């Protein structure tokens, strides 16, 4: 190993260590899991990312229902490859397989910390590649850690672990730009791009934009020849396109998965106030809708010394200053905001590209240091700039009691560290310790502050514990898949309970929740949150029959949720005889869904099983109706938020509506008394907006007869694989074979080994027409996610091009070698007489 490689290795290791210690110290200070009782699973971390890592664990250990193509556990059968490409395609995600299943929260935490440490090491490597710093290598390590510990990472990306792959990608893609500039590593460059875009295409897109700007500036400051600049840009463009092509099998599937998804939130961009922007550059601040540019005061001060550091070249001082200002301004302007975010304002934080600005500032800080420790003029100028920023943040409500004391201490430590470092190697050790301690201290406090603020402002979920253990045990004991589905329960712990505790339920929360799934289940009375992207289970015997749910787990309310009332119910399981996964509907015109979920259930079932009485709403909030005695009462109030109780019996039910963000599911309330009078007490929000047919009374005997009919005429054999379903329908079956799974894009079916064709749809479910020719028919439906074939084709072609790129230099070397070793052409020479 060369001296340069040894120095870089030490710097990268130190940077990773500083980062890991800072994050863990901050979480320990906040008493956050795994260092204390407070959960860290806030928002989508607990609702999506931990469950998806749990399913990845199951896939790695062969315990999942379904495979990489079909997820049989969620949404009654959904495409899983888009979710893999969005949530768990990072190479780091595979590490969760090394942990016990019941430590999945710890596994995700460790992966997150490792990603931050890797980002620090990658940035340190980039800094030393841009300019060697001699004995100042440790400063590159501190600056690398400041990048990985930026406010964006410790306040936002820390609970969106796939964003951390973008944090790693930015410095690596900048390195790829350097290789393109120098014409080196023509094979490794596309591979790095491919890994970055596969790990998380969303933040990789932002990182690629940022790396392109860095490369452009490097060419303007380092390459005087215009032709060389053009060649370098072309090499970079081809490298990027080739790398994206290699990632196409994942990218195409993710892109089309999003295209077929139910529409999510739509928001208009509103720039943050500049006082808030300046405040978020300081320690111990928090906000979800402002750019978290915090780097640590030392790194920020050193970046601000560059414009005043005469040791650096003038074009570098001007160029990097203008680039940092331009990127900061672009975050605040609507058109460029859209460019940064793939031309769509995101739901949630509108400053997801902040890590790019943080990286540019860190590079500027290193360039200033790499020429020598800043002198008095540069230190005064840099201190003046950060002081003005702090002054501009005075009016911001983001400022806390810790902000300015930490800021002042950081400035003192940075100035003191630079002064000590300029006085020789002995005092340089003290300078290193001073700057490292300042970085760790500020980052740890900022991390702890963010941990606590998130718990106060966002929904949170308990880590794996006794509740999930009991739920998983109940599911495992009742499981009978694929003979029937086991529903993990309406009383969910997270929106993705089936991924966490097992079973084959309706619940599903993803950026790729299919439009047809949400609309079909909503028509049948299912509820949702997240504006329709998070579909919930429905506790209803008719829908259970329609989707072959033969066992249903009932849980007490999750006490961890703030809104949950005390609940002393035990974990129970109810069972029911249900049709097979494949049933047959008689010939005739396909019905259409209407407004009432009760009537829609009947249309899909093929039998009338409900009485829909006229209702009256009294001023006291009591809903009255008349139904057959002994029937079961169900309430449909999709927009109501409160509680409902059937007078004379039944338990109080939570109705959590609020369209369009939340839609309440059809809710069972109890049994109609002997006099047939139904009286439902509603408490909470206004009940004036109840639907006209808000009460349905179910006749269980009719439902049992309908189920018996479907069972008698349904498939005689069903075989389920990781990518499809095979079924045999009885001789003479005529009409339509209906599969109890949503007809999402990608299903194709064949009859008796014939040519596969796109599957039909019967009220939103996969369907195949039957001829009824008097013999048994074998049906085979296979799933291939949209985009997979074209993605594999593009990826294969890109791989061939990459192999050609790798082979050309070797071919040229062999040719040159052959020319040098070939015998000379000896010709007779005429001698003068």
C-alpha positions in Angstrom: 0.0 0.0 0.0 1.3 3.4 -1.0 1.8 6.3 1.5 -1.1 8.1 -0.2 -3.4 5.2 0.2 -2.4 4.7 3.8 -3.2 8.4 4.6 -6.5 8.1 2.8 -7.4 5.0 4.7 -6.6 6.5 8.1 -8.6 9.6 7.2 -11.6 7.6 6.1 -11.6 5.5 9.2 -11.3 8.5 11.5 -14.2 10.2 9.7 -16.4 7.1 9.9 -15.6 6.8 13.7 -16.4 10.4 14.4 -19.7 10.1 12.6 -20.8 6.9 14.4 -19.8 8.2 17.8 -21.7 11.4 17.3 -24.9 9.8 16.1 -24.9 7.2 18.9 -24.0 9.8 21.5 -26.9 12.0 20.4 -29.4 9.1 20.4 -28.1 8.1 23.9 -28.5 11.7 25.1 -32.1 11.6 23.9 -32.7 8.2 25.4 -33.8 7.0 22.0 -33.9 3.3 21.0 -31.6 1.3 21.3 -30.1 3.4 24.0 -33.3 4.1 25.9 -37.0 3.6 26.1 -38.0 6.2 23.5 -38.9 4.8 20.1 -37.1 6.2 17.1 -39.7 4.7 14.7 -41.5 7.9 13.7 -43.6 8.6 10.7 -42.7 6.4 7.7 -39.7 4.8 9.5 -42.1 2.8 11.7 -44.9 2.6 9.1 -43.0 1.6 6.0 -39.2 1.2 6.2 -38.9 -1.1 9.2 -41.7 -3.3 7.8 -40.0 -3.5 4.4 -36.7 -4.4 6.0 -38.6 -7.1 7.9 -40.0 -8.5 4.7 -36.4 -8.4 3.2 -35.3 -10.4 6.2 -38.0 -13.0 5.5 -37.0 -13.1 1.8 -33.4 -13.7 2.7 -34.3 -16.5 5.1 -37.0 -18.1 2.9 -39.9 -17.3 5.2 -41.9 -14.8 3.1 -45.2 -15.6 1.4 -44.2 -14.7 -2.2 -40.9 -13.6 -3.6 -39.3 -10.6 -5.3 -42.1 -10.4 -7.9 -45.3 -10.9 -5.9 -45.9 -10.0 -2.3 -48.8 -12.2 -1.2 -48.8 -10.7 2.3 -50.0 -7.2 1.5 -53.0 -5.7 -0.3 -54.3 -9.3 -1.1 -51.3 -9.7 -3.5 -49.2 -6.8 -4.8 -46.1 -6.3 -6.9 -43.0 -6.3 -4.7 -40.1 -5.4 -7.1 -41.0 -1.7 -7.1 -41.0 -1.7 -3.3 -37.6 -3.4 -3.3 -36.2 -0.7 -5.7 -37.7 2.1 -3.6 -37.0 1.0 -0.1 -34.5 -1.9 0.3 -32.3 -2.1 -2.8 -29.3 -0.6 -1.0 -26.4 -3.1 -0.6 -26.5 -2.0 3.1 -30.0 -3.3 3.5 -28.8 -6.9 3.1 -27.1 -6.6 6.5 -30.5 -6.9 8.3 -30.3 -10.6 7.5 -27.5 -10.9 10.0 -29.7 -9.9 12.9 -32.4 -11.9 14.7 -35.9 -11.3 13.3 -37.2 -9.8 16.6 -34.3 -7.2 16.5 -35.4 -5.7 13.2 -35.5 -2.2 14.7 -32.0 -2.5 15.9 -30.9 -3.9 12.5 -32.4 -0.9 10.7 -30.7 1.5 13.2 -27.3 -0.2 12.7 -27.7 0.0 8.9 -28.5 3.7 9.2 -25.5 4.5 11.3 -23.3 2.5 8.9 -24.6 4.4 5.9 -23.8 7.7 7.7 -20.3 6.4 8.4 -19.9 5.3 4.8 -21.0 8.8 3.6 -18.4 10.4 5.8 -15.7 8.1 4.5 -16.7 8.7 0.9 -16.6 12.5 1.3 -13.2 12.2 3.0 -12.0 10.2 0.0 -13.3 12.8 -2.4 -11.7 15.7 -0.5 -8.3 14.0 -0.6 -8.8 13.2 -4.2 -9.5 16.8 -5.1 -6.4 18.1 -3.3 -3.9 16.3 -1.1 -3.7 18.0 2.2 -0.3 16.7 3.5 -0.3 16.7 7.3 -3.8 18.1 7.3 -5.4 14.8 6.4 -7.2 14.7 9.7 -8.9 17.9 8.8 -10.4 16.1 5.8 -11.7 13.4 8.2 -13.4 16.0 10.4 -14.9 17.7 7.3 -16.0 14.4 5.9 -17.8 13.7 9.2 -19.4 17.1 9.2 -20.9 16.3 5.8 -22.3 13.0 7.1 -23.6 14.7 10.2 -25.2 17.6 8.4 -28.6 18.8 9.6 -30.4 17.1 6.7 -28.9 13.7 7.7 -29.5 13.9 11.5 -33.0 15.5 11.3 -34.6 14.1 8.2 -32.7 11.3 6.5 -32.1 9.5 9.7 -35.7 8.2 9.7 -35.7 7.8 5.9 -32.8 5.4 5.7 -32.9 5.0 1.9 -32.1 8.7 1.6 -28.8 7.9 3.2 -27.8 6.2 0.0 -28.0 9.6 -1.7 -25.7 11.0 1.0 -23.2 8.3 0.1 -23.8 8.8 -3.6 -23.0 12.5 -3.9 -19.2 12.3 -3.1 -18.9 9.0 -5.0 -20.5 10.6 -8.1 -18.2 13.6 -7.7 -15.3 11.1 -7.8 -16.8 9.6 -11.0 -16.7 13.1 -12.4 -13.1 13.4 -11.5 -12.4 10.1 -13.3 -14.2 11.4 -16.3 -12.2 14.6 -16.2 -8.9 12.7 -16.1 -10.1 9.9 -18.4 -9.5 7.1 -15.8 -11.5 4.2 -14.4 -13.8 4.0 -17.4 -15.3 0.7 -16.1 -15.6 1.5 -12.4 -17.3 4.8 -13.1 -20.5 3.3 -14.7 -20.6 0.7 -12.0 -20.6 3.3 -9.2 -23.3 5.2 -11.0 -25.4 2.0 -11.4 -25.0 1.1 -7.7 -26.0 4.7 -6.6 -29.1 4.7 -8.9 -30.1 1.2 -7.8 -29.7 1.9 -4.1 -32.1 4.9 -4.2 -32.8 6.5 -7.5 -34.6 9.5 -6.0 -31.6 10.9 -4.0 -29.2 9.6 -6.6 -30.9 11.9 -9.2 -30.2 14.9 -6.9 -26.7 13.7 -6.2 -26.1 13.4 -10.0 -27.3 16.9 -10.6 -25.0 18.2 -7.8 -22.0 16.1 -9.0 -22.6 17.5 -12.5 -22.3 21.1 -11.2 -19.2 20.2 -9.3 -17.6 18.7 -12.4 -18.5 21.7 -14.5 -16.8 24.0 -11.9 -13.8 21.7 -11.7 -13.4 21.9 -15.5 -13.7 25.7 -15.5 -11.1 26.0 -12.8 -8.7 23.1 -13.7 -8.9 22.7 -17.5 -7.8 25.7 -19.5 -8.4 24.0 -22.9 -12.0 24.1 -24.1 -11.6 20.9 -26.2 -10.5 19.0 -23.0 -13.5 20.3 -21.2 -15.9 19.2 -23.9 -14.3 15.7 -24.0 -14.5 15.4 -20.2 -18.2 16.4 -20.2 -18.9 13.9 -22.9 -17.1 11.1 -21.0 -19.1 12.1 -17.9 -22.4 12.0 -19.7 -21.7 8.7 -21.3 -20.6 7.2 -18.0 -23.8 8.5 -16.3 -26.0 7.1 -19.1 -24.3 3.8 -19.1 -24.6 3.5 -15.3 -28.2 4.4 -15.4 -28.7 1.8 -18.1 -27.1 -0.8 -15.9 -29.7 0.1 -13.2 -32.6 0.0 -15.7 -34.0 -3.4 -14.5 -34.8 -1.7 -11.2 -35.4 1.8 -12.4 -38.0 0.9 -15.1 -40.0 -1.2 -12.7 -40.0 1.6 -10.1 -40.9 4.2 -12.6 -43.9 2.3 -14.0 -44.9 1.2 -10.4 -45.2 4.8 -9.5 -47.2 5.4 -12.8 -49.8 2.8 -11.8 -49.9 4.0 -8.2 -52.9 5.7 -6.6 -52.4 9.5 -6.7 -50.7 10.8 -3.6 -50.6 14.3 -2.1 -50.2 17.3 -4.3 -48.7 20.4 -2.9 -47.4 23.8 -4.1 -43.9 24.9 -3.2 -43.6 27.8 -0.7 -40.0 28.9 0.0 -38.9 29.2 3.6 -38.1 32.6 5.1 -34.4 33.5 4.9 -34.2 33.9 8.6 -35.2 30.2 8.9 -32.7 29.2 6.2 -29.9 30.9 8.2 -31.2 29.4 11.5 -31.0 25.9 10.0 -27.3 26.4 9.4 -26.9 26.6 13.2 -26.8 23.8 15.7 -29.8 22.5 17.7 -32.6 23.7 15.4 -35.5 21.7 13.9 -38.1 22.1 11.3 -39.7 19.8 8.7 -40.2 22.5 6.0 -36.9 24.3 6.0 -33.5 23.4 4.6 -31.3 21.7 7.3 -27.9 23.1 6.2 -26.2 22.6 9.6 -22.6 21.3 9.2 -21.1 22.1 12.5 -19.8 25.6 13.1 -16.2 24.7 12.4 -17.0 23.3 8.9 -19.2 26.3 8.1 -16.6 28.8 9.2 -13.9 27.1 7.2 -16.1 27.2 4.1 -16.7 30.9 4.6 -12.9 31.5 4.8 -12.4 30.4 1.2 -13.5 33.7 -0.4 -10.9 35.5 1.8 -8.1 32.9 1.6 -5.5 34.4 -0.8 -3.5 31.1 -0.7 -6.2 29.6 -2.9 -6.4 30.6 -6.6 -8.8 33.4 -7.4 -10.9 31.4 -9.8 -11.4 28.7 -7.1 -12.4 31.3 -4.5 -14.9 32.9 -6.9 -16.2 29.7 -8.5 -16.9 27.8 -5.3 -18.5 30.8 -3.6 -20.8 31.4 -6.6 -21.7 27.7 -6.8 -22.7 27.5 -3.1 -24.8 30.7 -3.4 -26.4 29.5 -6.6 -27.4 26.2 -5.2 -28.7 27.8 -2.0 -30.8 30.2 -4.1 -32.0 27.4 -6.4 -33.5 25.7 -3.4 -35.7 28.7 -2.8 -37.0 29.3 -6.4 -40.0 27.4 -7.7 -38.7 26.4 -11.1 -35.3 25.1 -9.9 -37.0 23.5 -6.9 -38.9 21.4 -9.3 -35.8 20.5 -11.2 -34.1 19.3 -8.0 -37.2 17.1 -7.2 -37.8 15.4 -10.5 -40.4 18.1 -11.5 -42.8 17.3 -8.7 -43.1 19.0 -5.3 -42.7 16.2 -2.8 -45.1 15.3 0.0 -43.3 16.4 3.2 -40.0 18.1 3.3 -39.5 20.3 0.2 -35.7 20.5 0.7 -34.6 17.0 0.1 -31.6 18.2 -2.0 -30.1 20.0 1.0 -27.3 17.4 1.3 -25.9 18.5 -2.0 -25.5 22.1 -0.7 -23.9 20.6 2.5 -21.4 18.7 0.3 -20.5 21.7 -1.7 -19.9 23.8 1.4 -17.7 21.0 2.8 -15.6 20.9 -0.4 -15.2 24.6 -0.2 -14.0 24.3 3.4 -11.4 21.7 2.4 -10.1 23.6 -0.6 -9.5 26.5 1.8 -7.6 24.3 4.3 -5.8 22.3 1.7 -3.7 25.3 0.7 -2.7 25.8 4.3 -4.5 26.8 7.4 -6.3 30.1 6.8 -4.5 33.2 7.9 -5.8 36.1 10.0 -7.5 37.8 7.1 -9.4 34.7 6.0 -10.4 33.8 9.6 -11.7 37.3 10.2 -13.6 37.2 7.0 -15.1 33.8 7.6 -16.0 34.6 11.1 -17.7 37.8 9.9 -19.8 35.8 7.4 -21.0 33.2 9.9 -21.7 36.0 12.5 -23.9 37.7 9.9 -25.7 34.5 9.3 -26.3 34.0 13.0 -27.5 37.6 13.2 -29.9 37.0 10.3 -31.4 34.0 12.2 -32.3 36.0 15.3 -35.9 36.4 14.4 -36.4 32.8 13.4 -38.7 30.7 15.7 -36.4 27.7 15.0 -33.7 29.1 17.4 -33.6 27.3 20.7 -31.9 28.0 24.0 -29.0 25.7 22.9 -28.4 27.3 19.5 -26.3 30.4 20.2 -24.2 28.9 23.1 -23.3 26.0 20.9 -22.7 28.3 17.9 -20.4 30.6 20.0 -18.5 27.6 21.4 -18.1 26.2 17.9 -16.7 29.4 16.5 -14.2 29.7 19.4 -13.2 26.0 18.9 -12.8 26.5 15.1 -10.7 29.7 15.4 -8.7 28.3 18.3 -8.1 25.0 16.4 -6.9 26.8 13.3 -4.6 29.1 15.3 -3.1 26.0 17.2 -2.7 24.1 13.9 -0.7 26.9 12.4 1.9 26.6 15.2 3.3 23.2 14.4 2.7 19.5 14.7 2.7 19.3 18.5 0.0 21.8 18.9 -1.7 20.3 15.8 -2.7 17.4 17.9 -4.4 19.7 20.3 -6.1 21.4 17.3 -7.4 18.1 16.0 -8.8 17.2 19.4 -10.4 20.6 19.7 -12.1 20.5 16.3 -13.2 16.8 16.7 -14.7 17.4 20.1 -16.5 20.5 18.8 -17.9 18.5 15.9 -19.0 15.6 18.0 -20.6 17.9 20.7 -22.6 20.0 18.3 -23.7 17.0 16.2 -24.7 15.0 19.3 -26.8 17.8 20.7 -28.4 18.5 17.4 -29.2 14.8 16.9 -30.7 14.6 20.4 -32.8 17.7 19.8 -34.1 16.3 16.6 -34.9 13.0 18.2 -37.1 14.7 20.8 -38.7 17.1 18.4 -39.7 14.3 16.0 -41.5 12.4 18.8 -43.4 15.6 19.7 -44.5 16.4 16.1 -44.8 13.2 14.2 -46.7 9.9 14.6 -44.5 7.2 16.2 -44.6 3.5 16.5 -43.2 1.1 19.2 -40.3 -1.1 18.2 -40.8 -4.9 18.1 -42.1 -6.0 21.5 -44.7 -8.1 23.3 -47.6 -6.8 21.2 -46.0 -7.8 17.8 -44.8 -11.1 19.3 -48.3 -12.0 20.4 -49.8 -10.9 17.0 -47.1 -12.9 15.1 -47.7 -16.0 17.2 -51.5 -15.8 16.6 -51.0 -15.4 12.9 -48.5 -18.3 12.6 -50.8 -20.6 14.6 -53.8 -19.8 12.4 -52.0 -19.6 9.1 -53.4 -21.8 6.3 -52.0 -20.2 3.2 -52.8 -20.8 0.3 -55.9 -22.7 1.3 -57.1 -19.5 2.9 -55.8 -16.1 4.0 -55.0 -15.1 7.6 -55.7 -11.5 8.3 -53.4 -10.0 11.0 -56.1 -7.7 12.1 -58.0 -4.4 11.9 -56.4 -3.1 15.1 -53.1 -2.5 13.4 -49.8 -1.7 15.0 -48.4 -0.2 11.7 -49.9 0.4 8.3 -47.8 -2.6 7.1 -48.6 -5.2 9.7 -48.7 -8.1 7.3 -45.0 -7.4 6.4 -44.0 -7.3 10.1 -46.1 -10.0 11.8 -47.1 -12.2 8.8 -50.3 -13.3 7.3 -52.0 -12.2 4.0 -54.0 -9.1 4.7 -55.4 -6.1 3.0 -53.2 -3.5 4.7 -50.6 -2.0 2.5 -48.7 1.3 2.6 -46.3 2.2 -0.2 -45.5 4.9 -2.7 -46.5 2.2 -5.2 -49.9 1.3 -3.8 -51.8 0.4 -7.0 -54.6 2.6 -8.1 -56.8 -0.4 -8.8 -56.2 -1.8 -5.3 -57.2 1.5 -3.5 -60.3 2.1 -5.6 -61.5 -1.5 -5.5 -61.1 -1.9 -1.7 -62.6 1.6 -1.1 -65.6 0.6 -3.2 -66.0 -2.4 -0.9 -65.8 -0.3 2.3 -62.1 -0.3 3.2 -60.5 2.7 4.9 -57.3 4.4 4.2 -54.8 7.0 5.4 -52.1 9.0 3.6 -54.6 10.2 1.0 -55.3 6.7 -0.2 -51.7 5.4 -0.4 -52.1 3.5 2.9 -54.9 1.0 2.6 -56.3 -0.5 5.8 -57.9 -3.9 6.7 -61.7 -4.1 6.9 -63.3 -6.3 9.6 -66.2 -7.6 7.5 -67.4 -11.2 6.9 -68.4 -10.5 3.3 -65.1 -9.0 2.2 -63.4 -11.9 4.1 -65.4 -14.3 2.0 -64.6 -12.4 -1.2 -60.8 -12.5 -0.5 -60.7 -16.0 1.1 -59.8 -14.7 4.6 -60.5 -17.8 6.6 -58.8 -16.6 9.8 -58.8 -13.2 11.4 -56.7 -12.0 14.3 -58.2 -9.5 16.7 -55.9 -7.4 18.8 -56.5 -4.9 21.6 -55.9 -1.3 20.7 -52.2 -0.4 20.5 -51.5 1.4 23.8 -48.5 3.1 22.2 -50.8 5.3 20.1 -51.7 8.5 21.9 -55.4 8.4 20.7 -55.9 4.8 21.8 -58.2 4.3 24.8 -57.6 1.7 27.5 -58.5 -1.8 26.1 -58.5 -5.0 28.2 -59.3 -7.3 25.3 -57.2 -10.3 24.7 -55.7 -11.6 21.4 -58.3 -13.8 19.7 -58.7 -15.5 16.3 -62.0 -15.9 14.5 -62.3 -18.5 11.8 -64.8 -18.9 8.9 -65.5 -21.2 6.0 -64.6 -19.2 2.9 -64.3 -19.9 -0.8 -61.1 -20.8 -2.5 -58.8 -18.2 -4.0 -60.4 -19.0 -7.4 -64.1 -19.0 -7.8 -66.5 -18.9 -10.8 -69.2 -16.3 -11.6 -72.0 -17.3 -14.0 -72.3 -15.9 -17.5 -73.7 -12.5 -17.9 -72.9 -8.8 -18.0 -70.3 -7.8 -15.5 -71.9 -5.5 -12.9 -70.5 -2.1 -12.0 -69.7 -0.7 -8.6 -72.0 2.0 -7.3 -71.8 4.3 -4.3 -72.8 1.9 -1.5 -70.1 -0.5 -0.3 -72.8 -2.9 0.9 -74.3 -3.1 -2.5 -70.8 -3.4 -4.1 -70.0 -6.3 -1.8 -73.1 -8.0 -3.0 -72.3 -7.4 -6.6 -68.9 -9.1 -6.3 -70.4 -11.9 -4.1 -73.2 -12.5 -6.6 -75.9 -12.6 -3.8 -78.0 -10.1 -1.8 -77.0 -10.4 1.9 -77.7 -7.0 3.3 -80.7 -5.0 4.4 -80.2 -1.3 3.8 -82.7 0.5 6.0 -83.7 4.1 5.9 -81.9 6.1 8.6 -82.6 9.2 10.6 -80.0 11.3 12.4 -81.2 13.1 15.6 -79.8 16.3 16.9 -78.4 14.4 19.8 -76.0 12.6 17.5 -78.0 9.3 17.5 -78.5 7.4 14.2 -81.7 5.3 14.1 -82.9 2.6 11.7 -84.9 -0.6 11.6 -83.4 -4.0 10.6 -84.3 -7.7 10.9 -83.7 -9.0 14.4 -80.5 -11.0 14.8 -78.8 -9.5 11.8 -75.4 -7.8 12.2 -75.1 -4.0 12.1 -72.4 -2.3 10.1 -71.8 1.5 9.9 -70.4 3.2 6.9 -69.2 6.7 7.8 -66.1 7.4 5.7 -65.7 11.1 6.6 -66.7 10.9 10.3 -64.1 11.2 13.1 -65.1 10.0 16.5 -66.7 6.9 18.1 -69.9 4.9 17.5 -71.7 2.5 19.8 -74.8 0.4 19.2 -77.2 1.0 22.1 -78.1 -2.2 24.0 -74.9 -4.1 23.1 -71.6 -4.0 21.3 -68.4 -2.2 22.1 -67.5 1.4 21.3 -65.9 1.5 17.8 -63.3 4.1 16.7 -64.3 5.8 13.4 -61.3 7.7 12.1 -62.4 9.4 8.9 -61.5 12.8 7.5 -61.5 12.8 3.7 -59.5 13.0 1.6 -56.5 12.3 3.9 -58.3 9.6 6.0 -61.2 7.4 5.0 -63.0 5.3 7.7 -63.7 1.7 7.0 -67.1 0.0 7.3 -67.2 -0.9 11.0 -69.1 -3.8 12.8 -71.1 -2.6 15.7 -73.1 -5.6 17.0 -76.3 -7.5 16.6 -79.8 -6.1 16.0 -82.0 -6.6 19.1 -85.2 -8.6 19.1 -87.4 -5.5 18.4 -85.4 -4.7 15.2 -84.6 -1.1 16.4 -81.1 0.1 15.6 -79.9 3.1 17.6 -76.2 4.2 17.1 -74.7 6.9 19.3 -72.1 9.0 17.5 -69.6 11.1 19.5 -66.9 13.3 18.2 -67.0 15.3 14.9 -70.1 16.5 13.1 -72.2 13.6 11.8 -74.2 15.7 9.2 -72.2 14.3 6.3 -73.1 10.7 6.7 -74.0 8.8 3.5 -77.6 8.1 2.8 -77.2 4.3 3.1 -74.8 4.5 6.1 -76.2 1.4 7.8 -76.1 -2.2 6.5 -77.6 -5.2 8.3 -76.0 -8.5 7.3 -77.9 -11.8 7.2 -75.4 -14.4 8.1 -77.5 -17.3 6.8 -77.7 -15.7 3.3 -73.9 -15.2 3.4 -73.3 -18.8 4.4 -75.5 -20.0 1.5 -73.6 -17.7 -0.9 -70.2 -19.0 0.3 -71.4 -22.6 0.0 -72.3 -21.9 -3.6 -69.0 -20.3 -4.5 -67.1 -23.2 -2.8 -69.1 -25.8 -4.7 -68.5 -24.2 -8.1 -65.0 -22.9 -7.5 -61.6 -24.3 -8.3 -60.9 -27.9 -7.3 -57.2 -27.3 -6.9 -55.1 -24.2 -6.4 -51.3 -23.9 -6.4 -49.6 -20.6 -5.5 -46.0 -19.7 -6.4 -43.8 -16.7 -5.9 -44.9 -15.3 -9.2 -48.3 -16.7 -10.0 -51.3 -18.9 -9.4 -52.4 -22.2 -11.1 -55.9 -23.5 -10.6 -58.2 -26.2 -12.0 -61.8 -25.4 -12.4 -64.4 -28.2 -12.5 -65.8 -29.6 -15.8 -68.6 -27.6 -17.4 -67.7 -24.4 -15.5 -68.9 -21.5 -17.6 -68.8 -17.8 -17.1 -65.8 -16.1 -15.5 -63.1 -17.5 -13.2 -62.3 -14.8 -10.6 -59.1 -14.8 -8.6 -59.2 -13.2 -5.2 -56.4 -10.7 -5.9 -56.5 -7.2 -7.4 -56.0 -6.9 -11.1 -52.9 -4.8 -11.0 -50.9 -4.2 -14.1 -48.6 -7.2 -14.9 -50.9 -10.2 -14.7 -51.2 -12.5 -17.7 -53.2 -15.7 -17.9 -53.3 -18.8 -20.0 -55.9 -21.6 -20.4 -54.8 -25.2 -20.7 -51.2 -24.3 -21.6 -52.3 -21.9 -24.3 -50.8 -18.5 -25.1 -50.7 -16.2 -22.2 -52.8 -13.0 -22.6 -53.2 -10.0 -20.3 -55.6 -11.0 -17.5 -59.1 -9.7 -17.6 -60.8 -7.8 -14.8 -64.0 -8.5 -12.8 -64.8 -5.6 -10.5 -61.1 -5.0 -10.0 -60.0 -8.6 -9.5 -58.1 -10.8 -11.9 -60.5 -12.7 -14.1 -60.4 -15.3 -17.0 -63.3 -16.1 -19.2 -64.5 -19.8 -19.3 -66.0 -21.5 -22.3 -67.7 -24.3 -20.4 -67.0 -27.1 -22.9 -67.6 -29.9 -20.4 -64.1 -30.7 -19.3 -61.9 -29.5 -16.5 -59.8 -26.4 -17.3 -56.4 -25.5 -16.0 -55.8 -21.8 -15.5 -52.3 -20.4 -15.1 -51.8 -16.7 -14.2 -48.2 -15.3 -14.0 -47.1 -11.9 -12.8 -44.3 -9.8 -14.4 -44.1 -6.2 -13.1 -44.4 -3.6 -15.9 -41.0 -2.4 -17.0 -39.1 -5.5 -16.1 -38.6 -6.8 -19.6 -37.6 -3.5 -21.1 -35.4 -2.8 -18.1 -33.6 -6.2 -18.4 -33.1 -5.5 -22.1 -31.6 -2.1 -21.5 -29.5 -3.4 -18.6 -28.2 -6.2 -20.8 -27.3 -3.9 -23.6 -25.6 -1.6 -21.2 -23.6 -4.5 -19.7 -22.4 -5.5 -23.2 -21.3 -1.9 -23.8 -19.5 -1.9 -20.5 -17.7 -5.2 -21.3 -16.7 -3.7 -24.7 -15.3 -0.6 -22.9 -13.3 -2.9 -20.6 -12.1 -5.0 -23.5 -11.0 -2.2 -25.8 -7.9 -1.0 -23.8 -6.8 -4.6 -23.4 -7.1 -5.2 -27.1 -5.2 -2.1 -27.8 -2.4 -3.1 -25.3 -2.1 -6.5 -26.9 -1.9 -4.9 -30.4 0.8 -2.5 -29.3 2.7 -5.4 -27.6 2.4 -7.5 -30.8 3.7 -4.7 -32.9 6.7 -4.2 -30.7 7.7 -7.9 -30.7 7.0 -8.7 -34.3 10.2 -9.4 -36.5 11.4 -6.5 -38.6 10.9 -6.6 -42.3 14.5 -7.3 -43.6 14.9 -6.0 -47.1 18.1 -6.2 -49.2 20.1 -3.0 -48.9 22.0 -1.7 -52.0 25.5 -0.8 -51.2 27.4 1.8 -53.1 30.0 0.4 -55.4 
